[in-house]
Amino acid sequence: MTVLLDRPPVQAAPPATRPAPARPARSRRDPFIDLLRVAGMALIVFQHWTIPVLDYEDGRLTTGNALATPGVWVVTWLSQVMPLVFFAGGAANAISFARSEQAGAQAPAWLAVRLRRLAWPLLPLAAVWIPLPQLLLTLGVPAQPLEVGARLTGQLLWFLAVYLIAVVATPYALRLHARHGWRVPAALALGAVVTDVARFSTGFNPVGYLNVVFVWLAVHQLGFFYAEGRLRGAGLLAAGGFGAAALLVAYGPYPGSMIGLPGAEVSNMAPPTLAMLAVGLGQIGLAVLLRPALVRLPLGRLLDWAGPRVMTVYLWHMPALFAVTGVVVVLLGVDTPRPGSVLWFAGWPVWFGLLCLVMWPLVKWFARFEAPPALPYGKTGTRGMLAASALVGAGVLTLTVGGFAPGAGPFLAVLALLGGLLMTVPRLES
């Protein structure tokens, strides 16, 4: 992905057909990876648009979660698809990096392209959201709902911050993969175990954020095996992953839901836990097990259309939600019915239709920013690209923490993004 993954330009062999490691072929894209990207994004949007329970009273917008309904948490074991997105990203990055090496490019040049594809689409989002709250405040829109929308729009960029870590690590992770194979994801999984033990035994929750690296890079690393056609035992991986998750939830300190719920003391997502890693392994095994059937689906035209737009959909689906919320909930005073009630099911098609109606022009207008401007070929250095990555990461992290709420934060974030983008411009050879 770019979330956001770059579309893999080659066809990886089915996991059971090639016994030895090999560089991916260069002839065709792998429709399975494209499908994971697009289906993953569709599920993310569907979930974000479906689960909010919204109420507006006395100038305050309150947000609940429909998945907090007792017993419904089991849905999140399939609907929380971030593990599959990172897995697809690992496969796409391995394939793309192999092609880049075969073309004679060095790792810094590959990283520069990835940074531009990640950072460039954020600029129009910032161009809209930095002035928008101030403009709407002058028009009399209540401040608290605006702040909720501005903050949440930025907070969902956490994925880009973490995915940037995976992208920067890819050249080094591939070297470890070539030398140590399965020992790399095993070591990352062990790191997740140690992190959770330290977190829950000491009660010091911040240590859990080490799992941002251990959990997400572990599933990203499994994508390398898929890209080489070496990911076998899909059924065992699915059963083992989901089985381990069930045991961890039943006998450990982990909640059943794989998304954060209001009032919950522990979240499996922020920071990610060993239970999330187990569910991710189950999802990957299940997806690979279903691969033969999935690639036969007549979805080629849909994937060709949706693939170049996934980043736009990810960045703009929450602004679409807040636009509809502002009109329906804040202006008209229509609160969300009780989840699962007759009114909730009856009103859901109208709600979803309004969201699609708003989303369509946003995709049409902003999809052009998926591809950054073409740049000339030239030299790029490792230190420069690491510095550029740090600037882009700082910008994304700033928006993740504070969102687009009025203040200096969004401006500083944009300056960091612009600085990182400028550093990716290659120095022309004399």
VOGU-3710 file (C-alpha; in Angstrom, 3 decimals, decimal comma):
1> mtvlldrppv> 0,000/0,000/0,000  0,366/2,345/-0,162  -2,982/2,040/3,123  -1,820/2,029/1,083  0,263/-0,532/-0,263  1,961/-0,234/-3,626  0,362/-2,613/-6,044  2,676/-5,579/-6,588  3,539/-5,751/-10,261  4,190/-9,448/-10,394
11> qaappatrpa> 2,574/-12,827/-9,963  3,758/-14,772/-6,927  3,439/-18,529/-7,129  0,749/-20,241/-5,027  2,178/-21,156/-1,626  2,117/-24,909/-2,204  3,687/-25,048/-5,646  7,286/-23,946/-5,148  9,489/-25,742/-2,665  12,546/-23,490/-2,754
21> parparsrrd> 13,080/-19,759/-2,260  13,179/-17,797/-5,450  12,946/-14,240/-6,538  9,435/-13,317/-7,607  8,758/-13,354/-11,319  8,232/-10,051/-13,087  5,489/-10,767/-15,555  2,163/-10,152/-13,808  0,623/-8,789/-10,628  -0,623/-11,192/-8,023
31> pfidllrvag> -4,424/-10,767/-7,880  -4,485/-12,258/-4,378  -2,429/-9,380/-2,956  -4,547/-6,844/-4,855  -7,661/-8,495/-3,465  -6,358/-8,387/0,114  -5,598/-4,689/-0,238  -8,950/-3,732/-1,693  -11,054/-6,073/0,447  -9,144/-4,985/3,541
41> malivfqhwt> -9,839/-1,333/2,806  -13,494/-2,054/2,074  -13,864/-3,811/5,432  -12,133/-0,957/7,260  -14,493/1,588/5,716  -17,539/-0,618/6,239  -16,661/-1,079/9,904  -15,908/2,599/10,537  -19,153/3,639/8,880  -21,265/1,010/10,633
51> ipvldyedgr> -20,121/0,907/14,247  -20,503/4,544/15,455  -23,334/5,141/17,915  -23,850/8,897/17,768  -25,791/11,171/20,085  -25,930/14,979/20,140  -27,233/16,795/23,172  -26,491/20,148/24,821  -23,863/21,012/22,230  -21,869/17,794/22,698
61> lttgnalatp> -21,454/14,909/20,289  -20,916/11,575/22,028  -19,600/8,557/20,175  -20,217/4,949/21,111  -19,463/1,651/19,414  -22,040/-0,813/18,136  -19,558/-3,662/18,602  -19,738/-3,077/22,360  -23,026/-5,020/22,247  -22,491/-8,205/24,306
71> gvwvvtwlsq> -21,340/-11,162/22,212  -20,718/-9,163/19,052  -16,965/-8,890/19,703  -16,358/-12,188/17,892  -17,067/-10,364/14,610  -13,843/-8,396/15,094  -11,743/-11,543/14,664  -12,526/-11,248/10,956  -13,446/-7,568/10,567  -10,213/-6,255/12,124
81> vmplvffagg> -8,176/-6,769/8,977  -5,056/-4,747/9,757  -2,986/-7,954/10,081  -3,949/-8,895/6,517  -3,107/-5,392/5,310  0,386/-5,608/6,812  0,804/-9,121/5,416  -0,144/-7,912/1,936  2,216/-4,972/2,410  5,075/-7,323/3,235
91> aanaisfars> 4,479/-9,348/0,079  4,138/-6,216/-2,057  7,291/-4,655/-0,597  9,324/-7,839/-1,129  8,205/-8,103/-4,746  8,728/-4,412/-5,441  12,178/-4,354/-3,823  13,236/-7,403/-5,844  12,192/-5,695/-9,077  14,031/-2,550/-8,040
101> eqagaqapaw> 17,224/-4,521/-7,408  16,874/-6,357/-10,720  16,608/-2,973/-12,450  19,851/-1,873/-10,813  18,368/0,567/-8,282  19,723/0,843/-4,759  17,703/0,650/-1,541  17,674/4,462/-0,950  16,089/5,052/-4,360  13,420/2,434/-3,629
111> lavrlrrlaw> 12,727/4,018/-0,248  12,471/7,487/-1,790  9,691/6,295/-4,099  7,830/4,708/-1,182  8,099/7,841/0,944  6,696/10,005/-1,819  3,751/7,652/-2,300  2,983/7,674/1,416  3,396/11,387/2,095  2,093/13,075/-1,039
121> pllplaavwi> -1,640/12,199/-0,601  -1,558/13,702/2,912  -0,969/17,204/1,587  -4,477/17,776/0,137  -5,990/16,296/3,318  -4,057/18,861/5,368  -4,884/21,639/2,907  -8,574/21,010/3,553  -8,553/20,194/7,255  -6,236/22,911/8,577
131> plpqllltlg> -8,501/25,826/7,544  -11,816/23,923/7,633  -12,436/23,949/11,431  -11,786/27,688/11,619  -14,062/28,361/8,661  -16,896/26,275/10,086  -16,530/27,909/13,501  -17,049/31,332/11,921  -20,204/29,965/10,278  -21,597/28,999/13,680
141> vpaqplevga> -20,917/25,262/13,710  -20,602/24,015/17,333  -16,985/23,709/18,462  -17,081/20,342/20,216  -18,329/18,239/17,256  -15,783/19,980/15,053  -12,984/19,094/17,441  -14,116/15,446/17,521  -14,044/15,258/13,732  -10,719/17,071/13,385
151> rltgqllwfl> -8,984/14,868/15,952  -10,338/11,539/14,724  -9,446/12,339/11,111  -5,817/12,608/12,152  -5,831/9,756/14,661  -6,654/7,236/11,934  -3,311/8,030/10,334  -1,654/5,769/12,933  -1,561/3,090/10,263  0,652/5,206/8,019
161> avyliavvat> 3,061/5,883/10,879  3,438/2,157/11,579  3,515/1,173/7,922  6,306/3,688/7,393  8,367/1,744/9,946  7,741/-1,435/7,956  8,734/0,236/4,689  11,961/1,678/6,097  12,796/-1,689/7,650  12,100/-3,676/4,462
171> pyalrlharh> 15,646/-3,703/2,969  17,123/-4,786/6,320  14,270/-7,208/7,064  14,782/-8,880/3,682  18,449/-9,453/4,490  17,490/-11,052/7,795  14,859/-13,083/5,975  17,431/-14,397/3,466  19,831/-15,362/6,246  17,543/-16,585/9,026
181> gwrvpaalal> 14,160/-17,388/7,425  11,508/-18,433/9,950  13,663/-17,444/12,887  12,907/-13,766/12,176  9,095/-13,828/12,654  9,627/-16,284/15,519  11,930/-13,795/17,247  9,417/-10,991/16,671  6,644/-13,147/18,142  8,844/-13,875/21,154
191> gavvtdvarf> 9,354/-10,141/21,527  5,579/-9,726/21,636  5,356/-12,365/24,372  8,039/-10,682/26,490  6,455/-7,278/25,967  3,018/-8,430/27,127  4,478/-10,234/30,128  6,305/-7,049/31,138  3,229/-4,917/30,503  0,714/-6,979/32,449
201> stgfnpvgyl> 3,014/-8,074/35,255  4,186/-4,540/36,048  1,052/-2,618/35,096  3,248/-0,247/33,066  1,123/0,025/29,933  3,488/2,213/27,851  5,897/-0,715/27,489  3,180/-2,375/25,419  3,901/0,004/22,552  6,998/-2,036/21,759
211> nvvfvwlavh> 4,510/-4,397/20,171  3,857/-1,809/17,475  7,137/-3,124/16,074  6,967/-6,768/17,171  3,357/-7,540/16,165  3,043/-5,614/12,916  6,514/-6,450/11,623  5,903/-10,131/12,382  2,907/-10,311/10,028  4,706/-8,054/7,540
221> qlgffyaegr> 7,605/-10,537/7,564  5,242/-13,408/6,701  4,474/-11,582/3,473  8,067/-12,247/2,378  7,429/-15,990/2,557  4,278/-15,630/0,474  6,149/-13,587/-2,137  8,618/-16,460/-2,503  5,911/-19,117/-2,590  7,133/-20,602/0,698
231> lrgagllaag> 4,152/-19,996/2,975  2,868/-23,503/3,597  0,599/-25,131/6,144  -2,157/-22,537/5,758  -4,744/-24,720/7,491  -2,443/-25,334/10,442  -1,610/-21,630/10,621  -5,313/-20,706/10,655  -6,241/-23,283/13,298  -3,186/-22,525/15,418
241> gfgaaallva> -3,639/-18,762/15,231  -7,335/-18,664/16,069  -6,909/-21,443/18,641  -4,104/-19,593/20,411  -6,178/-16,410/20,380  -9,106/-18,247/21,971  -6,855/-19,576/24,746  -5,304/-16,163/25,351  -8,729/-14,540/25,636  -10,139/-17,311/27,820
251> ygpypgsmig> -7,237/-17,568/30,266  -5,205/-14,395/29,796  -5,671/-10,676/30,427  -6,913/-10,023/26,893  -10,390/-8,795/25,909  -12,267/-10,696/23,218  -12,628/-7,713/20,890  -9,828/-6,973/18,437  -10,775/-3,289/18,368  -10,820/-0,855/21,267
261> lpgaevsnma> -14,198/-0,498/22,971  -15,463/2,365/25,160  -14,731/1,792/28,834  -12,433/-1,192/28,253  -9,313/-1,196/30,431  -7,270/-3,134/27,864  -7,290/-2,819/24,090  -5,834/-5,405/21,739  -5,076/-2,663/19,215  -3,644/0,295/21,107
271> pptlamlavg> -1,088/-1,039/21,693  -1,329/-4,348/19,804  -1,097/-7,488/21,905  -0,093/-11,092/21,541  -3,782/-11,894/21,079  -3,873/-9,585/18,055  -0,836/-11,356/16,631  -2,539/-14,731/17,129  -5,693/-13,541/15,356  -3,494/-12,118/12,585
281> lgqiglavll> -1,832/-15,488/12,061  -5,268/-17,110/11,914  -6,460/-14,575/9,348  -3,378/-15,051/7,171  -3,728/-18,832/7,265  -7,426/-18,619/6,411  -6,827/-16,167/3,553  -4,041/-18,287/2,019  -6,193/-21,387/2,434  -8,961/-19,679/0,448
291> rpalvrlplg> -6,590/-18,247/-2,150  -7,414/-20,707/-4,975  -11,106/-19,840/-4,750  -10,521/-16,110/-4,258  -8,321/-15,657/-7,332  -10,978/-17,306/-9,513  -13,542/-14,642/-8,650  -14,280/-12,338/-11,623  -13,018/-9,220/-9,872  -10,324/-8,049/-12,281
301> rlldwagprv> -12,070/-4,860/-13,419  -13,076/-3,948/-9,872  -9,525/-4,418/-8,593  -8,091/-2,401/-11,486  -10,443/0,473/-10,600  -10,180/0,300/-6,819  -6,454/-0,461/-6,487  -5,214/3,039/-7,392  -7,780/4,616/-5,055  -7,322/2,755/-1,762
311> mtvylwhmpa> -5,215/5,503/-0,184  -7,815/8,116/-1,086  -10,599/6,020/0,385  -8,641/5,475/3,591  -7,820/9,162/4,052  -11,248/10,558/3,197  -13,811/8,046/4,479  -13,827/9,587/7,964  -14,336/13,146/6,667  -17,306/11,754/4,733
321> lfavtgvvvv> -18,625/10,263/7,975  -18,273/13,565/9,804  -19,991/15,468/7,002  -23,041/13,193/7,174  -22,935/13,220/10,988  -22,883/17,018/10,979  -26,038/17,213/8,888  -28,022/14,243/10,195  -27,040/14,101/13,881  -25,938/17,636/14,765
331> llgvdtprpg> -28,148/19,753/12,480  -31,268/17,584/12,202  -30,970/16,002/15,659  -31,426/12,396/14,465  -29,468/10,193/16,886  -28,300/6,666/16,091  -30,937/4,047/17,077  -29,969/1,316/19,508  -27,607/-1,081/17,671  -29,365/-4,224/16,520
341> svlwfagwpv> -32,849/-2,732/16,862  -35,418/-2,681/14,063  -34,874/1,048/13,579  -31,111/0,521/13,387  -31,441/-2,075/10,613  -34,118/-0,068/8,804  -32,107/3,153/8,841  -28,753/1,612/8,025  -29,241/1,491/4,198  -30,150/5,190/4,179
351> wfgllclvmw> -27,158/6,044/6,373  -24,778/4,008/4,220  -26,230/5,473/1,030  -25,674/9,028/2,262  -22,075/8,191/3,135  -21,438/6,732/-0,324  -23,032/9,794/-1,890  -20,608/12,076/-0,058  -17,632/9,780/-0,596  -17,971/9,541/-4,356
361> plvkwfarfe> -16,953/13,150/-5,209  -14,158/13,012/-2,624  -12,678/9,961/-4,353  -13,149/11,588/-7,745  -11,441/14,821/-6,675  -8,573/13,506/-4,586  -7,617/10,190/-6,231  -5,321/12,146/-8,562  -3,002/12,699/-5,581  -2,347/8,974/-5,166
371> appalpygkt> 0,588/9,217/-7,561  3,214/11,872/-6,722  4,773/13,973/-9,484  7,422/12,198/-11,524  10,975/13,113/-10,585  14,203/12,799/-12,558  16,604/9,972/-11,895  19,590/10,798/-9,740  21,515/9,897/-6,616  19,889/9,290/-3,245
381> gtrgmlaasa> 21,829/8,424/-0,127  20,962/6,144/2,771  21,421/8,831/5,414  19,304/11,286/3,492  16,484/8,798/3,072  16,568/7,850/6,747  16,365/11,546/7,627  13,493/11,984/5,164  11,748/8,995/6,736  12,175/10,538/10,169
391> lvgagvltlt> 10,608/13,805/9,003  7,676/12,101/7,307  7,209/9,868/10,343  7,279/12,871/12,688  4,640/14,610/10,594  2,341/11,605/10,485  2,827/10,922/14,197  2,006/14,536/15,067  -1,271/14,286/13,172  -1,988/10,898/14,746
401> vggfapgagp> -1,622/12,279/18,266  -3,349/15,641/17,873  -5,339/15,348/14,667  -6,255/18,520/12,806  -7,534/20,327/15,883  -6,770/24,084/15,756  -3,266/24,900/16,911  0,347/24,720/15,813  0,481/20,918/15,571  -0,998/20,485/12,073
411> flavlallgg> 1,208/23,245/10,639  4,346/21,680/12,112  3,254/18,285/10,785  2,856/19,647/7,264  6,264/21,335/7,442  7,792/17,996/8,431  6,020/16,227/5,575  7,176/18,832/3,076  10,723/18,635/4,399  10,723/14,856/4,052
421> llmtvprles> 9,331/15,063/0,527  11,960/17,594/-0,519  14,702/15,307/0,770  13,471/12,516/-1,504  14,210/14,623/-4,583  17,287/12,968/-6,134  20,480/14,889/-6,715  21,118/14,983/-10,424  24,411/13,520/-11,526  26,771/16,002/-13,096
//
